[in-house]
C-alpha cells in the first residue's frame, strides 16, 4: 500500500512540476508578446 502511495505521490509531483513549467512558459510568452507589441507601437 505504501509503495502505491509513493508512486501516486511521485506522479502527482511530476505533474505539478510539469504544470509549473507550462505556466512559466505561458507567462513568459505573454510578457514577450506584450513587450514586442509595445516595441512595434513605439516604432510607428
N, C-alpha and C positions, 0 to 999 in steps of 0.2 A: 504493500500500500504506500509506504514511504517513497519507494522508487518511482511509482506512478506520479505521486505528488511532485517529486523533484523534476521529473520530465515535463510535467504540465507547467510548473513554475519557470523552467528554463525556456519553454516555448513562449510563454507569456512575456518573459523578459526580452526575448529576441524580437517578438512582435512589437513590443513597446519601444525598443531601440530603433527598429525599422520605421515606426510611426514618427519618432522624434526626428530621424534623418529626413523623412519626407516633408515634415512640417518646416524644418530649417531650409530645405531646398526650395519649397514653395515661397516662403517669406523672402529668401534671398532673390529669387526670380522676380517677385513683386517689387522689391526695392530697386533692383537693376532696371526694370521696366519703367518705374517712376522716375528715376534719375535720368534715364535715356530720353524719356518723354519731355522732361524739363529742358534737357540739353537741346533738343530739336526745336523747342518753342523759343528759346532764347536766341538761337542762331538766325531764325527767320524774322 
